[in-house]
Amino acid sequence: MDILIFDNDVCFGIKLKEKINNILIKEGFDNDVIRLYYNANLLLKELTEKNKVKIYFIVVDAKYKISNELCDGLWIAQKIRESDYISPIIFLTNHIEMILGIFDYRLEVMDFILKHDMEIAESKIKACIKIAHKRYVKEKNYRSNFFTIYSDSSLWKISFDEVIYFETSAIPHKIKLVTTSRIFEFYKSLRSLSDLDACFIRVHKSFVVNKYHIVSLDLKKNNIKMSNGHICRISNTYRN
C-alpha cells in the first residue's frame, strides 16, 4: 500500500516519513511504500492511478501555487475525493482552530494531527495505518469475489469489482446491472443484492451502488456520481 505525505515543510516531512517508517517496521507493514511530496502538481499526478487504496497525509494550512492559482490542503483533498472516495485522508496542521471548519467540506477525513506535538501524534498515526490496512485487505478480498446471474439465456460470472451499480428495471421484478463493460438485466430483488457484500450500499429504493465506484457525493442534489459518469439518486431513507 502507498502512503503519500504532502507538506512544503521539508524538515517536518522528513521527520514524519521516518516516524511512519518506524511504525511500519514495528507493525510488520514493511512492504508499504512511503512517498514524500513538496510539490502539489506531482502529488496530483498520483490521482490518475484509480482503484488502489492509499493513505494521504496532507498539510492543510499552507498555501501552494498550482497553475498560477493559490491553493491549500483543503483544495487538494477535494481533488483527491473527486477520484478516490475510499482512501483515508489525515490532515496535518499547526492550528487546532481550523479543525471544526473542515467538517463543512464533507471530505471523510480520518483524523487530524497537530504538527507541534508529534509524541501524541505517533499513536494516532499508528491507529490510522492499522485501520487503513484493514480496508486494504477488505478491498483485496472484494476483488477476488464473484457472483453469478442468468441473463440472455446465459450464465454469467461477474466479479464484484466490475459492478458499478444495480437499478430496478422497467420490467417488474427485474434488475438492471451496470458493470464496467456492459449492462445486464436479470430477475432478482434489490434487497438481496445489497446483502451480497459490504461494498454494496442501498442508497435509494431503486439503487444499490458499489461504494468503490463512487466518485463524488452531492448531498444538496441528493445524488452520487459513479465511476462511469452515471448519476444515482439518494433518498432520505437511506441517506445515513
Sequence and secondary structure as in RCSB ss.txt:
>XXXX:A:sequence
MDILIFDNDVCFGIKLKEKINNILIKEGFDNDVIRLYYNANLLLKELTEKNKVKIYFIVVDAKYKISNELCDGLW
IAQKIRESDYISPIIFLTNHIEMILGIFDYRLEVMDFILKHDMEIAESKIKACIKIAHKRYVKEKNYRSNFFTIY
SDSSLWKISFDEVIYFETSAIPHKIKLVTTSRIFEFYKSLRSLSDLDACFIRVHKSFVVNKYHIVSLDLKKNNIK
MSNGHICRISNTYRN
>XXXX:A:secstr
 EEEEE S HHHHHHHHHHHHHHHHHHT TT EEEEES HHHHHHGGGS S  EEEEEE S EEEETTEEEEHHH
HHHHHHHH SSS EEEEES GGGHHHHGGG   EEEEEETT HHHHHHHHHHHHHHHHHHHHHHHHHHT EEEEE
ETTEEEEEEGGGEEEEEE SSTTEEEEEESS EEEEE  HHHHHTS TTEEEEETTEEEEGGGEEEEETTTTEEE
ETTS EEE  GGG  
